[in-house]
């Protein structure tokens, strides 16, 4: 026999010694991600409620499953049930899982999958990726990235799997949650298999329960008006655009028009700008941006590009990043000014030289496009002392006015994080003239990713900015996913960004939402999927294509919320529905609904006098698909779906 003493095994025979060594080897080969809870969970009695939808019936010594490559496997049950982005699915078992048998509930998606294993005393969840040969060898490459195990006492009769809006997956037995783990990838289908000895007669029957639909109502109060929208957009990589042929450029502009991404936020020439200001458009002088091992995408202007955006009804927002060396001076003030990368600020902008650059750009834009930029930003993601930012703002305002560009507004210096932007706004207020000269509050919001799995926790920072900005309009100048933990091109992550859009529109009264890059030339796909809405498809002549689900999620707002429309108040009877509503001066009406719950909702649309023209659906399966308007004034919204209802027929 084998005896356990002081955490060491002592063996009574050579045979037992060999068995023990084999057991130790198995333990060493277990995945490093395996997590085993030490205390068993006592299961409550199961509720028998729920409508059977699709049944299953396993017999261990029954007929072999049809098909090849599984010569002696019990036939699987493949459910006819395309999974929404968020979901809860429940199995009802007629009896307990037989001893020596394992029930495996397998969920699959385009990149990765989840398997839930149930025995008579143990529950296990396994997450694995299988989208690359590089993950492992074998006929079906895959790599287990997470394995969690919980033991229980009791009789499991219901098993529920939940993919929630917290980038998580949960497993429940008899109404008791046993597993709650992070999961950032998409799932789309599911199947069931029982593994058991074929020589024994073991049975297991049950059914997948029908997902419920809940009723909800939204009520619009059009008399209660909030912000008036400016629009949507982002920054183009001009070197990428320059590589496109005429057909690819035509397709690019079709995307810009269809998605109403007409705010052209420039990354103009910066550190390489010549002192005679002659190379605003010089591609060979463009300052490169490096992402991983991708080819650089650079800071440079293209007035022909700007002119096209203006012709489509857009606007140009001009904001320099790092200034050329000749426009900087040694910083003589507080030696403890620290930037976002924890480096001490040693240089400061020369406000006069900086203003001269911006005015020169405005003059060239006026000459080549017919219009100066609508807005100029003070500086992008560069830290200056508060007194320097204030001086840059005042000198720039005076220089713009003197040059005749009185209608060109100034937005405050962009910070990479919202918390830093709030500080800049408060500091700017200390100089009354600089505050008066600031037309827009602006910030990037990359710190939202700290709360990507729990977006409501970001509300505190949004509230802080709302208090700091006062009654000035707000521009969300850069949004994207750049946290290394979230480099997955999933709809679930894009939906989290959709929640961020909603919060910016409702809690900050943002008048504009801008993604980081509109188009970016990349080799490594996760960079394109996270940083840019479009990428050039090199296999089709550099034709632009969506990089991920991010474009369609922004489109759920941008396609039917036009410049000049005003956000109006709306209430929802369901806490899981995030709803915004907009009205236009010509009677236009739009409602955008996000369902961040795990159940389907039948939503009654309460807007008196509205005659809807179309419904647009955004989901893992629908790329801003347009459908007929609802005749009864209600729409079905799947979990994780975004539904836009509008009187506007959007660009096709």
C-alpha positions in Angstrom: 0.0 0.0 0.0 1.0 3.7 -0.3 1.2 5.7 2.9 1.3 9.5 3.0 3.5 10.8 5.8 4.9 14.3 6.3 3.9 15.2 2.7 6.1 12.4 1.4 5.1 9.1 -0.2 6.5 5.9 1.2 6.0 2.8 -1.0 5.7 -0.8 0.2 6.7 -2.5 -3.1 8.6 -1.9 -6.3 5.3 -2.0 -8.2 3.8 0.7 -6.1 7.0 2.7 -6.5 6.7 2.7 -10.3 3.0 3.7 -10.0 3.9 6.6 -7.8 6.6 7.8 -10.1 4.1 7.7 -13.0 1.7 9.7 -10.9 4.3 12.3 -10.1 5.1 12.6 -13.8 1.4 13.2 -14.6 1.3 15.9 -12.0 4.3 17.6 -13.5 2.7 17.6 -16.9 -0.5 19.2 -15.7 -1.1 22.7 -17.2 0.5 25.5 -15.1 -2.8 27.3 -15.3 -4.8 24.6 -13.4 -6.5 26.2 -10.4 -8.1 23.8 -7.9 -10.4 25.1 -5.1 -9.6 23.4 -1.8 -13.1 23.4 -0.3 -16.1 21.6 -1.9 -19.3 23.5 -2.5 -22.5 22.2 -1.1 -25.1 22.4 -3.8 -28.7 23.5 -3.1 -31.6 21.6 -4.5 -32.2 22.4 -8.2 -35.2 24.4 -9.4 -37.3 22.6 -12.0 -38.4 25.8 -13.8 -37.6 26.3 -17.4 -38.9 25.3 -20.8 -37.1 22.3 -22.5 -36.0 23.4 -26.0 -33.5 20.9 -27.5 -33.1 17.5 -25.8 -30.2 15.1 -25.6 -30.0 11.4 -24.8 -26.6 9.6 -24.3 -26.1 5.9 -24.0 -22.5 4.8 -23.4 -22.9 1.4 -25.2 -25.2 2.7 -27.9 -24.4 3.2 -31.6 -21.2 4.8 -32.6 -21.5 8.4 -33.7 -21.7 8.7 -37.5 -18.8 10.2 -39.5 -15.1 9.7 -39.6 -12.1 10.5 -37.2 -14.1 9.5 -34.1 -14.4 5.7 -34.6 -15.7 4.7 -31.2 -17.1 7.9 -29.7 -20.6 8.3 -28.4 -22.5 10.5 -30.8 -22.4 14.2 -29.9 -25.3 16.6 -29.6 -24.8 19.7 -31.7 -27.3 22.4 -30.6 -28.9 24.6 -33.3 -28.3 27.8 -31.4 -26.0 30.6 -32.7 -24.8 32.2 -29.5 -25.2 36.0 -29.1 -22.2 38.0 -27.8 -23.4 37.7 -24.3 -25.6 34.9 -23.1 -26.7 32.5 -20.5 -27.5 28.8 -21.4 -28.8 26.2 -19.1 -28.9 22.4 -19.2 -31.5 20.4 -17.3 -30.3 16.9 -16.4 -32.9 14.1 -15.8 -30.4 12.3 -13.6 -27.0 12.8 -12.2 -23.9 12.2 -14.3 -23.1 8.5 -14.0 -20.0 7.4 -12.2 -17.1 6.9 -14.6 -18.7 9.3 -17.0 -17.9 12.9 -17.9 -20.3 15.4 -19.5 -18.4 17.9 -21.7 -20.2 21.1 -22.8 -18.0 22.5 -25.6 -18.3 26.2 -26.6 -16.4 27.3 -29.7 -15.7 30.6 -31.4 -13.5 31.9 -34.3 -10.3 32.0 -32.3 -10.8 30.1 -29.0 -13.2 28.0 -27.0 -14.4 27.0 -23.6 -15.1 23.5 -22.4 -17.0 22.8 -19.2 -16.6 19.3 -17.8 -19.0 17.8 -15.2 -18.7 14.6 -13.2 -20.6 13.4 -10.2 -18.4 15.4 -7.9 -16.2 17.8 -9.9 -16.7 20.8 -12.2 -13.9 22.0 -14.5 -13.6 24.9 -16.9 -10.9 24.9 -19.7 -10.1 27.9 -22.0 -8.0 27.2 -25.1 -6.9 29.0 -28.2 -6.8 27.1 -31.5 -6.3 29.8 -34.2 -2.7 29.2 -35.0 -0.4 26.3 -35.8 2.2 28.0 -33.6 0.2 27.2 -30.5 1.2 23.5 -30.6 1.8 20.6 -32.9 -0.7 17.9 -33.9 -3.6 17.6 -36.3 -5.7 20.2 -34.3 -3.3 22.8 -32.8 -4.5 24.3 -29.6 -3.2 25.6 -26.3 -4.9 25.6 -23.0 -4.5 29.0 -21.4 -6.7 28.5 -18.3 -8.0 25.5 -16.3 -10.1 25.8 -13.2 -11.5 23.0 -11.1 -14.1 23.1 -8.3 -15.5 20.1 -6.3 -19.0 19.9 -5.0 -21.2 17.8 -2.8 -24.8 17.2 -3.9 -26.7 16.3 -7.0 -26.3 18.6 -10.0 -29.4 18.8 -12.1 -29.0 22.2 -13.8 -25.8 23.6 -15.2 -25.7 27.2 -16.5 -22.9 28.9 -18.5 -22.9 32.7 -18.6 -20.8 34.9 -20.9 -21.3 38.3 -19.2 -20.6 42.0 -19.9 -17.6 41.9 -17.5 -15.4 40.0 -20.0 -16.1 36.9 -17.9 -17.5 33.4 -18.0 -19.5 31.9 -15.2 -20.6 28.3 -14.5 -23.5 27.6 -12.1 -24.8 24.3 -10.7 -28.3 24.2 -9.3 -28.4 28.0 -9.1 -25.1 28.2 -7.3 -22.1 30.0 -8.9 -19.0 27.8 -8.7 -16.7 29.4 -11.4 -16.3 33.0 -12.4 -13.3 33.6 -14.7 -12.0 36.2 -17.2 -12.7 35.5 -20.9 -12.1 38.0 -23.6 -12.7 36.0 -26.8 -16.0 35.3 -28.6 -18.1 32.2 -28.6 -20.6 31.3 -31.3 -21.6 27.6 -31.1 -21.9 24.9 -28.6 -22.2 21.1 -28.4 -22.4 18.3 -25.9 -20.6 15.0 -25.5 -20.6 12.3 -22.9 -17.3 10.4 -22.4 -17.8 7.0 -20.8 -16.5 3.4 -21.0 -18.1 1.8 -24.1 -18.2 -1.6 -22.3 -20.7 -0.3 -19.7 -24.3 0.7 -20.0 -24.6 4.3 -18.8 -27.3 6.7 -19.7 -27.7 10.5 -19.4 -30.7 12.4 -20.6 -31.8 16.1 -20.4 -32.5 19.2 -22.4 -31.2 22.6 -23.2 -33.6 25.1 -21.8 -35.2 27.9 -23.9 -33.6 31.3 -23.3 -36.1 33.8 -21.9 -37.2 37.1 -23.4 -37.8 40.1 -21.1 -40.0 43.1 -21.8 -38.6 46.6 -21.4 -39.6 50.1 -22.3 -37.6 53.2 -23.1 -39.2 56.6 -22.8 -37.8 59.7 -24.6 -38.2 63.2 -23.2 -37.4 65.4 -26.3 -38.0 68.6 -24.4 -35.0 67.9 -22.1 -32.0 68.7 -24.3 -28.3 68.0 -23.7 -25.3 68.5 -25.9 -25.4 69.2 -29.7 -23.2 66.8 -31.6 -20.2 67.7 -33.7 -19.5 64.3 -35.1 -17.2 61.2 -35.2 -13.8 60.5 -36.7 -10.2 59.8 -36.0 -6.7 60.1 -37.4 -5.6 58.8 -40.8 -2.2 57.4 -41.4 -1.3 59.6 -44.4 1.6 57.2 -45.5 -0.9 54.4 -45.6 -3.3 56.5 -47.6 -0.5 57.6 -50.0 0.2 53.9 -50.8 -3.4 53.3 -52.0 -4.4 53.3 -55.6 -7.4 55.2 -56.9 -9.8 52.3 -56.4 -8.6 51.8 -52.8 -8.9 55.5 -52.0 -12.5 55.5 -53.4 -13.4 52.6 -51.2 -11.8 54.4 -48.2 -13.9 57.4 -48.7 -17.0 55.3 -49.1 -16.3 54.0 -45.6 -15.8 57.5 -44.3 -19.1 58.6 -45.7 -21.0 55.4 -44.9 -19.8 55.6 -41.2 -20.0 59.4 -41.0 -16.3 59.5 -39.8 -15.7 63.0 -41.1 -13.7 64.6 -38.3 -10.2 64.5 -39.7 -8.0 64.7 -36.6 -4.5 65.2 -37.9 -1.2 63.9 -36.7 0.7 66.7 -38.5 4.4 67.2 -39.1 6.1 67.6 -35.7 9.7 67.1 -34.7 11.0 67.2 -38.3 9.2 70.4 -39.2 11.7 72.8 -40.8 12.1 76.3 -39.5 11.0 77.8 -42.8 7.7 75.8 -42.4 8.1 74.4 -45.9 7.5 70.7 -45.3 4.0 70.3 -43.8 3.3 67.7 -46.5 6.7 66.1 -47.0 6.3 62.3 -46.7 10.1 61.8 -46.6 10.3 64.0 -43.4 7.4 62.4 -41.6 8.0 61.5 -38.0 7.5 57.7 -37.7 5.3 55.9 -35.2 6.5 52.4 -34.2 4.1 49.7 -33.1 5.9 46.4 -32.5 7.6 45.1 -35.6 5.2 46.9 -38.0 6.2 49.4 -40.6 6.0 53.0 -39.3 2.9 55.2 -39.7 4.0 58.8 -39.5 3.1 62.3 -38.6 2.5 64.4 -41.7 -0.3 66.4 -43.3 -2.0 65.9 -46.7 -4.1 68.9 -47.8 -5.7 66.9 -50.6 -6.9 64.4 -48.0 -8.2 67.3 -45.8 -10.0 68.8 -48.8 -11.8 65.5 -49.5 -13.0 65.3 -45.9 -14.3 68.9 -46.1 -16.1 68.2 -49.4 -17.9 65.3 -47.7 -19.1 67.7 -45.0 -16.4 67.1 -42.4 -14.0 69.2 -40.4 -10.3 69.3 -39.7 -8.8 69.2 -36.2 -5.1 70.1 -36.2 -2.9 69.3 -33.2 0.8 68.9 -33.1 2.6 66.2 -31.0 6.2 66.9 -30.1 7.5 70.2 -31.4 10.6 70.6 -33.5 13.7 71.4 -31.4 13.9 75.0 -32.6 10.4 75.6 -31.1 11.4 74.5 -27.6 13.4 76.2 -24.8 14.9 74.8 -21.6 12.3 74.6 -18.9 13.3 77.0 -16.1 10.3 76.5 -13.8 9.2 73.7 -11.4 11.8 70.9 -11.8 9.3 68.3 -10.6 6.9 68.4 -13.6 6.5 64.7 -14.5 5.0 63.4 -17.8 2.7 60.3 -18.3 5.8 58.1 -18.6 7.2 59.3 -15.3 10.0 61.3 -16.9 11.0 64.8 -15.6 10.1 67.6 -18.1 13.3 69.3 -19.2 12.0 71.3 -22.2 9.1 73.7 -22.7 7.4 75.1 -25.7 8.2 78.6 -26.9 4.6 79.9 -27.1 5.5 82.5 -29.9 7.1 80.0 -32.1 4.4 77.4 -31.5 1.7 79.9 -32.4 3.6 80.9 -35.6 3.6 77.3 -36.7 -0.2 76.9 -36.2 -1.0 80.1 -37.9 1.2 79.1 -40.9 -0.6 75.8 -41.1 -4.0 77.6 -41.1 -2.9 79.9 -43.9 -1.7 77.0 -46.0 -4.9 75.0 -45.3 -7.0 78.0 -46.3 -5.1 78.3 -49.5 -5.2 74.6 -50.5 -8.5 73.4 -49.1 -10.6 76.6 -48.9 -10.9 76.5 -45.1 -8.7 76.7 -42.1 -9.1 73.9 -39.4 -12.2 74.1 -37.4 -10.3 73.4 -34.2 -6.7 73.4 -33.2 -5.4 71.5 -30.2 -2.7 72.9 -28.0 -0.5 69.8 -27.9 -1.0 66.0 -28.0 0.3 63.8 -25.2 3.2 66.1 -24.3 3.5 67.4 -20.8 4.2 71.0 -20.2 4.0 73.0 -16.9 0.6 74.5 -16.4 1.8 78.0 -16.9 3.3 76.9 -20.3 0.0 75.4 -21.5 -1.8 78.6 -20.4 0.7 80.8 -22.2 0.5 78.6 -25.4 -3.3 79.0 -25.3 -3.3 82.8 -24.9 -0.6 83.5 -27.4 -2.2 81.1 -29.9 -5.6 82.8 -29.5 -4.2 86.2 -30.1 -2.2 85.0 -33.1 -5.2 83.3 -34.7 -7.3 86.4 -34.2 -4.7 88.7 -35.7 -4.4 86.5 -38.7 -8.1 86.5 -39.3 -8.9 83.0 -38.0 -11.4 84.1 -35.3 -13.7 81.2 -36.0 -11.0 78.6 -35.4 -11.5 77.3 -31.9 -8.9 76.0 -29.5 -9.1 72.8 -27.5 -7.0 72.3 -24.4 -3.8 70.2 -24.5 -4.6 66.4 -24.9 -3.6 64.1 -22.0 -3.3 60.4 -22.6 -5.6 59.6 -19.6 -8.8 61.1 -18.4 -7.6 61.6 -14.9 -4.7 63.6 -16.2 -7.1 65.6 -18.4 -9.1 66.5 -15.4 -6.0 67.9 -13.7 -5.1 69.9 -16.8 -8.6 71.4 -16.9 -8.5 72.4 -13.3 -5.0 73.9 -13.7 -6.1 75.8 -16.8 -8.9 77.4 -14.8 -6.3 79.1 -12.6 -5.6 81.4 -15.6 -8.9 83.1 -16.3 -7.8 84.4 -19.8 -6.5 81.0 -20.9 -9.7 79.4 -19.7 -11.8 81.9 -21.6 -9.7 81.3 -24.8 -10.3 77.6 -24.6 -13.2 76.6 -26.7 -13.2 72.8 -26.0 -12.1 70.5 -23.3 -10.3 67.4 -24.7 -8.7 64.3 -23.5 -7.7 60.7 -24.5 -9.2 58.1 -22.3 -6.8 55.2 -22.3 -7.2 54.8 -18.6 -10.6 53.3 -19.2 -8.9 50.0 -19.8 -8.2 49.8 -16.1 -11.9 49.1 -15.8 -12.5 47.4 -19.1 -14.2 44.4 -17.3 -16.2 46.7 -15.0 -17.0 49.9 -17.0 -19.2 51.4 -14.3 -16.1 51.8 -12.1 -14.9 54.4 -14.7 -17.9 56.6 -13.7 -15.9 58.2 -10.9 -13.3 59.6 -13.4 -16.0 60.7 -15.8 -17.7 62.6 -12.9 -14.3 64.2 -12.0 -13.9 65.5 -15.5 -17.5 66.7 -15.7 -16.9 68.8 -12.6 -13.6 70.1 -13.9 -14.8 71.1 -17.4 -17.8 73.1 -16.3 -20.1 74.1 -19.2 -17.5 73.8 -22.0 -18.1 71.1 -24.7 -16.0 67.9 -24.5 -14.1 66.1 -27.2 -13.1 62.5 -26.7 -10.1 62.8 -29.0 -8.6 59.3 -28.8 -10.1 55.9 -27.9 -8.7 52.5 -28.7 -7.5 49.3 -27.0 -3.8 49.4 -26.4 -3.5 47.4 -23.2 -1.5 44.2 -23.9 -4.0 42.1 -21.8 -6.8 42.9 -24.3 -5.1 42.3 -27.7 -7.9 40.1 -29.0 -10.0 41.0 -32.0 -13.2 40.0 -30.3 -16.7 41.6 -30.5 -16.9 41.3 -26.7 -14.0 43.8 -26.3 -15.5 46.1 -29.0 -18.8 46.0 -27.1 -16.9 47.2 -24.0 -15.7 50.2 -26.1 -19.4 50.7 -27.0 -20.2 51.1 -23.4 -17.4 53.7 -23.1 -19.0 55.6 -26.0 -22.3 55.6 -24.2 -20.8 56.8 -21.0 -18.9 59.6 -22.7 -22.1 60.8 -24.4 -24.3 60.6 -21.3 -21.9 61.4 -18.4 -19.5 63.9 -20.1 -22.0 65.2 -22.8 -19.2 64.6 -25.4 -19.9 66.4 -28.7 -17.4 64.2 -30.6 -16.0 60.7 -30.4 -12.8 59.9 -32.2 -11.0 56.6 -32.5 -7.2 56.6 -32.5 -6.5 55.6 -36.1 -9.0 55.5 -39.0 -6.6 53.5 -41.1 -3.2 52.0 -40.2 -0.8 49.9 -42.2 0.2 46.8 -40.1 1.7 43.4 -40.3 0.7 42.1 -36.9 -3.0 41.7 -36.9 -3.7 42.4 -33.2 -2.2 45.9 -33.6 -4.5 46.7 -36.5 -7.5 45.2 -34.7 -6.9 47.2 -31.5 -5.5 50.6 -32.8 -7.3 51.2 -36.0 -10.8 51.0 -37.5 -9.5 50.0 -41.0 -6.4 48.3 -42.4 -5.3 47.9 -46.0 -5.8 44.4 -47.3 -2.5 43.7 -49.1 -4.0 40.6 -50.7 -6.4 42.8 -52.6 -4.4 45.7 -53.8 -4.3 47.7 -50.5 -8.1 47.8 -50.4 -9.3 49.1 -47.0 -11.2 46.6 -44.8 -12.5 46.7 -41.2 -9.7 45.6 -38.8 -12.1 44.1 -36.3 -15.5 44.7 -34.8 -14.5 48.2 -33.7 -15.8 49.9 -36.8 -19.3 48.4 -36.6 -19.6 49.3 -32.9 -18.7 53.0 -33.5 -21.0 52.9 -36.5 -24.0 51.9 -34.3 -23.7 55.6 -33.1 -22.0 57.4 -35.9 -24.2 56.4 -38.9 -27.5 57.8 -37.5 -26.2 60.6 -35.2 -25.4 63.5 -37.4 -23.7 66.8 -36.8 -26.2 69.3 -35.4 -28.4 66.7 -33.7 -29.0 67.2 -30.0 -29.0 64.4 -27.4 -32.2 64.4 -25.5 -33.1 62.6 -22.2 -34.3 59.1 -22.2 -35.2 56.6 -19.5 -35.2 52.8 -19.5 -37.2 50.4 -17.4 -34.3 47.9 -17.6 -31.0 48.5 -15.9 -29.2 46.3 -18.5 -30.2 48.6 -21.4 -27.9 51.5 -22.1 -29.9 54.0 -24.2 -29.3 57.4 -25.8 -31.6 59.4 -28.0 -31.0 62.3 -30.4 -33.2 64.8 -32.3 -32.5 67.1 -35.2 -33.7 70.5 -36.2 -35.6 69.0 -39.2 -37.4 66.4 -37.2 -34.7 63.7 -37.3 -34.9 61.2 -34.5 -32.5 58.4 -33.4 -32.4 55.9 -30.5 -29.3 53.8 -29.8 -29.8 50.8 -27.5 -27.1 48.6 -26.0 -28.1 45.4 -24.2 -25.4 44.5 -21.8 -27.5 41.9 -20.1 -27.5 38.1 -20.8 -31.1 37.9 -21.8 -33.0 39.0 -24.9 -35.1 42.1 -24.5 -38.3 43.1 -26.3 -38.1 46.9 -26.1 -41.0 49.2 -26.5 -39.9 52.6 -28.0 -41.7 55.4 -26.3 -41.1 58.5 -28.5 -44.3 60.4 -29.2 -44.9 61.2 -32.9 -41.9 59.2 -34.2 -42.3 57.4 -37.5 -39.2 55.2 -37.9 -37.5 54.7 -41.2 -35.1 51.9 -40.4 -33.5 49.7 -37.8 -29.8 48.9 -37.8 -28.3 45.9 -36.0 -24.7 45.6 -34.7 -23.6 42.2 -33.4 -20.9 39.5 -34.1 -23.2 38.4 -37.0 -24.4 41.8 -38.3 -22.2 44.5 -39.6 -24.6 47.5 -39.2 -27.3 45.6 -41.0 -30.3 47.7 -42.0 -33.8 46.3 -41.6 -37.3 47.5 -42.0 -38.7 49.8 -39.3 -40.8 48.1 -36.6 -44.5 48.3 -37.3 -45.5 48.0 -33.6 -43.0 50.5 -32.2 -40.8 47.9 -30.5 -37.6 46.0 -31.3 -35.9 42.8 -30.1 -32.4 43.3 -28.8 -30.2 40.3 -28.3 -27.7 40.2 -25.4 -24.6 42.1 -26.4 -26.4 43.5 -29.5 -26.6 47.2 -30.3 -29.8 48.4 -32.1 -30.2 51.8 -33.7 -33.7 53.0 -34.6 -33.9 56.1 -36.7 -36.0 58.3 -38.9 -32.8 58.8 -41.0 -32.0 56.6 -43.9 -28.2 56.3 -43.4 -25.6 56.3 -46.2 -25.2 52.8 -47.7 
